[in-house]
Amino acid sequence: MTEPYRLRPATSADVDFLTDVTLEATRAQGRLHADFEEDAWRAGFAEWHRRDLLEDESSSLSVVELDGRPVGRLRVSRTAESIQLNGIQLHPTIQNRGIGTAIITELQSEAARTGVPLDLGVEQDNPNARRLYDRLGFRKIGEDGGEDKLRWLAPAAARQNEIWNADAAGRYDTPGAGMFAPEVLGPTIDRLAELAGGGRALEFAIGTGRVAVPLAERGVPVSGIEMATAMLAQLRTKADEATIPVAVGDMSAVRVPGEFSLVYLVYNTISNLLTQEEQVACFRNAARHLSPGGRFVIELWVPELRRLPPGIPATVGVADPGYILLDTYDVLNQHVVSHHFHFGEGSSAQLFRSPHRYIWPPELDLMAQLAGLTLESRHADWTGTPFTADSPSHISVYRLPAVATITTTLET
């Protein structure tokens, strides 16, 4: 059982202690070089801490306390894109008692709640710390001098980054063809620009900017949320952060500054959230971003269960030269896995899988109701074709009331 520790904000009165504990922790690890000049290091480190306390609003510097006495130092930075563990040092006398692990686990929980990664750097000559981070699920994402850069992602974020990796992001962009074809993209942009009504738009799961870039070029200010860093990197080849700002994280949790007249989630992407709880949270997050009277737009396919042969849990969605789409269903849990087979010359083939949780339109409407939204319209496509029982997909527009409704309960 981990001993109960406490974090308290550091003050200028703690600078000497923070310097001492950092030095002692480093010394105990045997990582001080022979030519180490302690007095110069102390003076520089103390001065850096004083500036940090006064000037850096994005970071929090804390003293770790055990039984009311200071035993460690913790520095954490928080931005819209990530939580960064900048440093954790515990006095050698209380190391190996689970306190460091408990602190990092708490930061992982915070990162999971807010839908952002937890990042840190570890010196390459510090194998003990590296073993701890490996055990806690951190993965190397790069190097900087003598440091390895590590990242931890919540299971949902790790899953999305594994699926939508650099290869998938590169294959996703097909300018002028498929989902990027003018006859597909044109009506989408026309309708979204109309629904934005001259206001700001926010795209959940903005991806490579398939919709956001042309919508921004239409004059609609667009921001985004994206969990897959490889998809965002592809977007950055088309538009910079000033043109289309993007928050990295979970679209069901991350908050983007300001209000929007339109939030939209297109091309079936809400189904990438694999639980009903996450999908409801996505609706609520959309509602939090909307100004009064604002709209949340979802493009989603209708589950094709009527096409399932008895006893066979799969349907063929597309069978074109060079491409086959096979969907396998788990009807008990409302899950479907899409298997995308791409065939090249000869007998070579590439397989890409994506898991989804499918949603029936009435269930979607109930999710909206739980978030305080009401269905304004539903059509079969972006051009306004009527939605019928035979429609394979739908465009559903939900609206936040222009004036908050006040409900009064009378007790008798």
N, C-alpha and C positions, 0 to 999 in steps of 0.2 A: 504494500500500500504506500502510495506517494505521500510524503509528509506535506502538511498544508503550508503552502507558501503564499506570499502576498506581493502584489506589484503596487508600487506607489510612484507617482511622477517625481522625477529627479529635479532637484533645484541646484542653484549655484553652490550651495553649502555641501553638496554631495560630490563635487568635482574631484577632490582628493581621493575619496573612496573609490569612485569609478575608475580613476587612473590606477590605483593600487590593485584592485581586483582584476583588472585587465592584464596588468603586468604579471601578477602571481599565477593566473590561469595559464598564460602563455609560457611562463617559466616552467611550470609543472609539466607541460607537454614537451619540454625539451626543444622548444622552437626559437630560442634566442640565439642569434649568431654570436661568434666569438668577438666580433668587433662592435657589438651592440653598445651604444652610448646611452646609459640609462638616464642621466640628468637631462640630456637634450630631448630624449624621447618623452620624458615626463612633462617637460615644459610645453612641448608641442601638442601632446595629447590633451593636456589640461586646457590649453587655449582653444583647441578645436571644440572641446565639449562646451566651453563657455559660449562660443559663437553659436553652436548648435542649439543650445537652450534658448538663445535670444532670437535667432533668425530663421530657423528651419521650421515652418509651420506644418509641413507635411509629415514630419517624423515625431515620434514620441520616444523619449528617453526615460527609462524606468529603473528604479532600484528594486531588486528582488530581496524580499525579507523572509526570514525564517525565525519563528519564535520572537519576533519583534526586533531582530538584529539584521543589519544589511549583510547579504551574502553574495550578491551578484548584480550584473548589469544587463539590461535588455534595451536594444534600440530597434524600432520598427518604423518603417515608412509606409504610408497608405496613399494610394492614388486610385483613380477610376479604373486603371488597367490592372493593378496588382497590389498585393501586400508583399512588402519586402522585409525579410528578417536581415537587418544590417549587422547585427552582432549580438551574441549572447555569451557571457562569460560568468562562470560560477567559481567561487573560491575553492581551491583544491580540497579543503576539509569537508565540503558537502557535495563533492562530485560523486557520481555513480550511485546516487540515491533516488533517481527517477525524476528529479525536479526539472532538469532540462528537457527531458522527453515530455513531461506534462505541459510545460510552457509551449513547446512546439505543437503539441496536439491541440491545444487551445487555439493557436493561430490557424491550424488546419481547419478547425471547426468554423472559425470566423470566415476564412476564405471560402469554404463550402457554402455558408449562409449567404454571402454576398456574391457568389458566382464568379470569383476571380482567382487566378493562380497565386500560390505562395512561392516567392522566389528568394534565393539566398546564394551567397558565394562561399566556398570553402577552400582554404589553402591546400594546394596539392601536397604539401608536406605535413598534413594533419590527417593521417589515416583513421584515427579514432573517431573524429567528428564525421568523416566521410562514411564510415560504417554505420553510425547512428542514422544519418540522413538516408542512406540506402535502405535501412531497415524500416524507416518511416514512410517509404514510398516515393522519395524524391528521385528525379531522373536528370541526368546531365543534358543541358541544352547548348552549352558552349564553353568557351574559355576566355579568360581575360588576364593576361600576364601569368602569374603563378597561381591563379584561382580557377577552379571549376565552377561554372554557373549551373545551379541546380533549380529545378522547378517541381512543385507538387501541384497536382490537379485533383479536384474531387472526382469520384468515379464517373459522373456524367460528363464532366469536361474532358477527362482522359479518354472516354469512349468516343466523343465527338472528334477529338484531335487525332485519334488513331484512324477513324474512318475517313475524315476529311484532311488527309495529309497532303504533302506537296504534290505527289503524283495525282491524287484525286482533284486537287485544286486546278492543276494544269489541264486535266482532261475536261473539267467542268466548263471551261470557257470555249465555246464554239461560235465565234462571231459570225452572224448572218445565217446560222443554221440551228435547227432544233429549237430549244427554248429561247435562243437569241435571234431567231428569225424575225424579220420585221412584222409579219402577220401575227406573230405571237406577242412580241414585245410592244408593238405600237398601240394596240387597244389597251394593254395594261397601263402604259404610261399615261395615255389620254384619260382613263378613268381615275387613276390615282391623283393626277394633277387637278382634275375637277373636284374630287372629294377633299383635297387639301384646302381648297377655297382661298388660296393666297396665303395660307399659314405655313407653319413649319411641319415637316414630316419626319417620322422616326421609323426606321425599318428594323424589325426584329430579325436576327439571323441574316445580316446584310450580305454575307458571303463575299463573292468577288465583285459585287457591285453591278450585277446584271441589270437590276432595276434602278438602283440608286443613282448610278452615273447618268443615264439618260434623263431621269427625273430631275436631277440637279441641273442638267443642261437646259431643261425646260424652264428653269427659273425658280423651282421649288427648293427652299433650303432643306437639306436632308442630313440627318444624323443617323447613326446606326449602333447596333449591339451585335457582337460576333464572338463566339466561343472558340472557333477553330482558327488558330493563328496562321496556318498556311493559307486559308481562304482570305484572311485579311491582308496577308503579304501580296497576294495576287491583286486585290483591290488597290493596293498602294502603287501598283504599276500604272494605274489609270487616274487616280485622284489622290491628292495629298490630304493630310489631316486638317488643314485649314479649309479645304473645299468640302470634304465630307468627314466630320469628326466621328470617331467610332470608339465606344467603350468595349473593352475586352471582358467577356464574361457570359454568364447564363442569362438568357433573355427572360427567364421567369423570376429573376431576382435583381439584376443590375439596374441601378437608377441613373438616368442621364439628366443632367441639369436642364431646368426649364420646363415649359409646357408645350404641347404640340396639338395642332388641330387634327392631325392624322397620324395614327400608328398602323402599320400594315405588316402582314406576315404572309408571304406568298409561296406558291409552288409546293404546297403540302408540308411545309416545314414545321408546323406545330406538331405533326405526328412524330418528329424526331424526339420529342419529350415522351418517355416511355411509360409514364404513370399518369393516372388521372389527376393525382395530387399536383404534379408538375404542370399539367396543362391548365388546371384551375388557377394555379399561381401565375401562369403566363397571362391569363385574362386579367387578373388583378393588377399585375404589373403594367399592363397596357392602360388600364383605367387610371392608374396613378399618374401616368404621363400625359393624359388628355386634359385639355382645357375644357370648360363647360361647353357642351354641344359638340365636342370632338368625336371623331369616328375611329373605330378599330375594324380593319378589313382583313379577312382571312380568305385565302384561296386553298381549297382542300378537295381531295377526291372522295367520292362516295364508295364505301367498301363494296367490293364486287363478290359478295358471298353467294349471290344467286348463280354465279358462274361456276361455283365449286361442284365438281362431280361428286356423287355420293361416295364417301369413304376415301376421297383423294383431296388432301389439304393444299392444293396448289392450282394456280391459274397462270396461263400464258398471257401476259399483258401486251407484248409486242413481239412480232416475229418478222423482222426485216433482214435483208441481206447485210451481214456484218454485225447484227445486233439482235439479241433475244432478251426479253425481260420476263423473268419467272418469279411470281410471288407465292410464298408459302405462308399459310395462315395457322395461327393458334387461336381458335375462336373462343376458347375458355377465358383467355386473358386479353383478348382484343389486340393481339400482336400479329404483325406481318413482317417478314423479311423479304426485301426485294433483292433478287439476284440478277445483276446486269452482266451479260456475257457479250464481250466485244471480240469479234473475229477479224484477224488480219489475213494476210496472204498465206496460202497453204493451210496447215491444220492448227496454227497457233491461235490461242484465245486468251483473253484477260477476263478475270472475274472480279467484280466489285459488289460488295454486299452492304445494304443499309437496313437497319432495324427500325420499325415504326410501331406506334400504337394508333390504330385507326379509331375514328370518332364518327358516330352517326350525327346528322344535322340536329336532331332534337337534343342530344347530349351536349352538343356545342352551344345550343341556345341556353341550356340550363347553366353551363359554365359562365356564360355572359351574364346571366341573371344574378349569379352569386357575386359577380364583380360590379354590379350596379349598372350594367349595360342592357340595352334592349335592341332586338333585331329591327333594323330599319328596312333592309331589302335583302333579297337573295335571288341571284340569277345563275344561269348555267354557265356563263362565261363573261368575259370582260366587256363584250359588246351589248349586253343586256338581254340575251336570249332567255325566255322564260325557263324557270327551273321546274322539272317534272320528275316523276318517279323513275324515268329512264335516263336522267341526266347522269353522266359519269363523274361530274365534279360540280362545284358551286363556288360562287363569289358571295360571301356573306358580309354584310355591312352592319356593324353594331354601333350604337350611339350612346354617349354619355348625356344624361339630361342637361339641358341648358341651365336650369335652375335646380338646385338641390331640393329634393323632396324631404319634408319633415314629417315624420310619423309620430303621433302622440298616442300613448297608451293610457286609457282611462281605467282607473281601479275603482271598483265599487265595494 
